[in-house]
Amino acid sequence: MTQGSLTELGRWLLLMGVVLIVLGGVLLLLGRLPHLPIGRLPGDFSWEKGNIRLYFPLGTMLLVSLVLTLLLNLLLRLFR
């Protein structure tokens, strides 16, 4: 590996670290907000029988996927 590629790798790792810290902070703040509909959207399936509980958040997964896709496309267009 050359010095330039190590420098670039270091920058990417720092950027990913900052992104993870910001995402963690956002999740901590969202956890303090009462009554968020995330996890109870239409399309989120839950099934309970005896001691078994199955939860499949299809609606939430689709919403998160849509929001992340829009954000990443916006960021990529800004830095192009």
Backbone hydrogen bonds in HBPLUS format (Angstrom, degrees):
<---DONOR---> <-ACCEPTOR-->    atom                        ^
c    i                          cat <-CA-CA->   ^        H-A-AA   ^      H-
h    n   atom  resd res      DA  || num        DHA   H-A  angle D-A-AA Bond
n    s   type  num  typ     dist DA aas  dist angle  dist       angle   num
A0006-LEU N   A0002-THR O   3.14 MM   4  6.44 151.5  2.23 147.7 155.7     1
A0007-THR N   A0003-GLN O   2.97 MM   4  6.20 151.9  2.05 146.7 154.4     2
A0008-GLU N   A0004-GLY O   3.01 MM   4  6.24 157.9  2.06 144.8 150.6     3
A0009-LEU N   A0005-SER O   2.94 MM   4  6.08 156.2  2.00 141.7 148.4     4
A0010-GLY N   A0006-LEU O   2.90 MM   4  6.08 154.7  1.97 144.2 151.0     5
A0011-ARG N   A0007-THR O   2.99 MM   4  6.29 153.4  2.06 147.0 153.8     6
A0012-TRP N   A0008-GLU O   3.01 MM   4  6.31 159.1  2.06 150.0 155.3     7
A0013-LEU N   A0009-LEU O   2.96 MM   4  6.20 158.1  2.00 149.9 155.9     8
A0014-LEU N   A0010-GLY O   2.97 MM   4  6.18 157.4  2.02 147.7 153.7     9
A0015-LEU N   A0011-ARG O   2.90 MM   4  6.12 158.9  1.95 149.0 155.2    10
A0016-MET N   A0012-TRP O   2.90 MM   4  6.12 161.0  1.93 150.5 155.3    11
A0017-GLY N   A0013-LEU O   2.94 MM   4  6.13 148.7  2.04 141.9 150.8    12
A0018-VAL N   A0014-LEU O   2.95 MM   4  6.25 157.3  2.00 151.1 156.4    13
A0019-VAL N   A0015-LEU O   2.94 MM   4  6.19 160.1  1.98 150.5 156.3    14
A0020-LEU N   A0016-MET O   2.93 MM   4  6.12 157.2  1.98 145.7 151.6    15
A0021-ILE N   A0017-GLY O   2.95 MM   4  6.20 153.7  2.02 147.1 154.3    16
A0022-VAL N   A0018-VAL O   2.95 MM   4  6.18 165.2  1.97 154.1 157.6    17
A0023-LEU N   A0019-VAL O   2.89 MM   4  6.05 163.1  1.92 150.3 155.5    18
A0024-GLY N   A0020-LEU O   2.88 MM   4  5.97 155.7  1.93 143.4 150.3    19
A0025-GLY N   A0021-ILE O   2.96 MM   4  6.19 156.0  2.02 147.3 153.7    20
A0026-VAL N   A0022-VAL O   2.94 MM   4  6.21 157.0  1.99 151.0 157.2    21
A0027-LEU N   A0023-LEU O   2.97 MM   4  6.20 159.6  2.01 148.7 154.1    22
A0028-LEU N   A0024-GLY O   2.95 MM   4  6.19 152.2  2.03 146.1 153.8    23
A0029-LEU N   A0025-GLY O   2.99 MM   4  6.25 157.7  2.04 147.8 153.5    24
A0030-LEU N   A0026-VAL O   2.84 MM   4  6.08 157.0  1.90 150.9 157.9    25
A0031-GLY N   A0027-LEU O   2.97 MM   4  6.08 142.0  2.12 140.4 149.8    26
A0032-ARG N   A0029-LEU O   3.16 MM   3  5.39 146.9  2.28 102.6 111.9    27
A0033-LEU N   A0030-LEU O   3.25 MM   3  5.31 147.6  2.36  99.7 108.7    28
A0040-ARG N   A0037-PRO O   2.90 MM   3  5.32 160.9  1.94 136.1 137.5    29
A0044-ASP N   A0041-LEU O   3.06 MM   3  5.66 153.7  2.14 140.5 139.7    30
A0045-PHE N   A0056-PHE O   2.86 MM  11  5.05 151.8  1.94 151.8 142.8    31
A0056-PHE N   A0045-PHE O   2.71 MM  11  5.05 169.9  1.72 157.0 160.4    32
A0047-TRP N   A0054-LEU O   2.75 MM   7  5.07 157.4  1.80 153.4 159.0    33
A0054-LEU N   A0047-TRP O   2.74 MM   7  5.07 172.7  1.75 161.8 164.4    34
A0049-LYS N   A0052-ILE O   2.94 MM   3  5.40 164.8  1.97 156.7 161.6    35
A0052-ILE N   A0049-LYS O   3.09 MM   3  5.40 162.8  2.12 129.8 130.3    36
A0058-LEU N   A0056-PHE O   2.95 MM   2  5.79 136.3  2.14 107.1  94.3    37
A0061-MET N   A0057-PRO O   2.90 MM   4  6.06 159.8  1.94 152.4 158.4    38
A0062-LEU N   A0058-LEU O   3.00 MM   4  6.24 157.1  2.05 151.2 156.9    39
A0063-LEU N   A0059-GLY O   3.05 MM   4  6.26 158.3  2.10 146.3 152.1    40
A0064-VAL N   A0060-THR O   2.92 MM   4  6.11 168.2  1.93 156.9 159.6    41
A0065-SER N   A0061-MET O   2.94 MM   4  5.99 157.6  1.99 144.0 150.8    42
A0066-LEU N   A0062-LEU O   2.96 MM   4  6.13 156.0  2.01 145.3 151.6    43
A0067-VAL N   A0063-LEU O   2.99 MM   4  6.22 167.1  2.01 153.9 156.8    44
A0068-LEU N   A0064-VAL O   2.92 MM   4  6.05 169.0  1.94 152.6 156.1    45
A0069-THR N   A0065-SER O   2.94 MM   4  6.00 154.6  2.00 143.9 151.3    46
A0070-LEU N   A0066-LEU O   3.01 MM   4  6.22 161.8  2.04 150.6 155.1    47
A0071-LEU N   A0067-VAL O   2.95 MM   4  6.18 162.0  1.98 152.2 157.2    48
A0072-LEU N   A0068-LEU O   2.91 MM   4  6.01 166.6  1.93 150.5 154.2    49
A0073-ASN N   A0069-THR O   2.97 MM   4  6.07 158.6  2.02 146.7 153.0    50
A0074-LEU N   A0070-LEU O   2.97 MM   4  6.12 155.1  2.03 145.2 152.2    51
A0075-LEU N   A0071-LEU O   2.90 MM   4  6.15 162.5  1.93 152.1 156.8    52
A0076-LEU N   A0072-LEU O   2.87 MM   4  6.03 160.5  1.91 148.1 153.8    53
A0077-ARG N   A0073-ASN O   2.99 MM   4  6.14 150.5  2.08 142.7 150.4    54
A0078-LEU N   A0074-LEU O   3.01 MM   4  6.23 147.1  2.12 145.2 154.2    55
A0079-PHE N   A0075-LEU O   3.11 MM   4  6.33 150.8  2.20 149.6 156.0    56
